[in-house]
Amino acid sequence: MKVLVQRLPHAEGLPLPGYATPGAAGMDLLAAADMTIPPGGRALVPTGLAIALPDGFEMQVRPRSGLALKHGVTVLNAPGTVDSDYRGEVGVILLNTAAEAFSVARGERIAQAVFAPVTRAEWEEVVVLPETQRGAGGFGSTGRV
């Protein structure tokens, strides 16, 4: 699948996102600016990229496991969705759950981009839903006793 990408001025000199290994599901997204996220804080980190996805696809923005494990930094709205008709800059909302400030360096890998097909649904309103074995049980109803 080809994705059109526009490199914005503040991303000049940075490589385009890429797959780190042949089996990687996500491309690494890079920060296009230096910034510091305070403990418990969040920040919209610019990537310096705008994209045009083919109709019927989305780009999901997901956390990087190493940032989460080693630094307590994750993508706040994971997975974030970039719609096929969005043409603005792709930004990543990072949340610092750690007790120390986290510094993001320009060019640092901050998230992953995973491309996925989109299925569009339409509602069919009913008075009563069909019964299932589970019923309305939720929020741990199938877990620990």
N, C-alpha and C positions, 0 to 999 in steps of 0.2 A: 504494500500500500504506500503510495506517495503522499506525503504531507507537505504542503507549501509552508515555508517558514520565512518570516521577515526578521532580520537581525536589526534591532533598534540601536541608535547611536551609543548608548551606555553599555552595550554588549560587544562593541568592537574589540577584536583581539581574543575573545573567548571562543572555545570550540563549540560547535553545535552539540546538542545532547546525543549520546550514543549508548550502545549496549556494552557493558563492561566485559561480558563473556558471551560465547556463542549461544549458551542456553538461557541467558537472562531474559526475563519477561518484560522488564522495564528499562527505559532509557534514563540515565542520570541527568537531572536538571541542575543547572549551576546558578549560583547567586551572581547577579550582575552588579552588586554594590556591597561594600563593607557595612556592617551594622552590628550593634550589640543588643541582645535581648535580655532584659533584666530577669531575675528569678521570678517565676510565676507569670512572666509577661509574654506577650505575643507580638508578632510583627509581620507585616506583609512584605515579603522579600521579592524584589523584582528579578525576573529571569532575563529581561532584555529581548524577549522573543514574542512575536505575535504569529499565530498560525491559522491556516485554513484547512480544516479537516474535510474529508469527503462526506457527503450526506449519508446519514445512517451510522455514523461513528461518533464516539466521544473520546476524549483523552482524560483518563483518571490520574489525579495527582496523589501519590501515596508516600507514606513515610519511608525513610531509609532505616533499616533495622539497626545499623551501627550507631547512628545518631541517637536513636531511642535508647538503646542499651547502654552505651558509653557516656552519654551526656544528658539523657532525659529530655531530648528535643524531638518533637513529633509534628506531623501535619495536623493542625487543629480540626479541620473539617474533612478528615480522611474517610473515604476517598473524595477529594475535590473533583468536580466535574467541569471540564471545558467543553462546551457545546459546539457543534459543527458550524453554527452561525455566529459565534463570537469572534470578533476581530481585534480585540484589544490585547494589551500585554498580558502574558501569562504571569500570574503572581502566585506565590506559595505562602500560605499563612502558617508560620511556625510558632509553636508553643514551647516555652522553656519551663519544664516541670521541675527543674533542678533548683538547689538552694544557692547556686552561684550564677552569675551572669554568663551568657554564652555569646561568644564573638563569632560572627559569620564573616568569612573573608571572601572578597570578590573572586569568583572562579571555583569556590568550594561546592561540592556536590551536596545538595540540600534536600532532594526529593527524587522520586521516580515517576516517570510518565509511562502509563500503560494504556494502550489503545484497545478499545472494545466496541463491538457492534451494539447498537441501540435498538431495542424492541419497543415500539410505541403501542400502548394499550388504549382501549376505550372502555368506559364504564357501562355496565348493564345493571341498572338498579333493580333489586328484587325486594320482596317483603320479608322473606325468610331465606336464610342461607342453607345449603345442603348440610346434613349432619356429618361429622367425622368422629373417629375414635377419640381424638384429642379434645375436640370441642373448643371451649373458650379458654382452656388452660394456657397460661403464659407466665413469663417472668420467673423461670426456674421450676415450673410445674413438672418438667420431665427430668429434672436433675436430682440432687441429693434428697434423701428422705429425712 
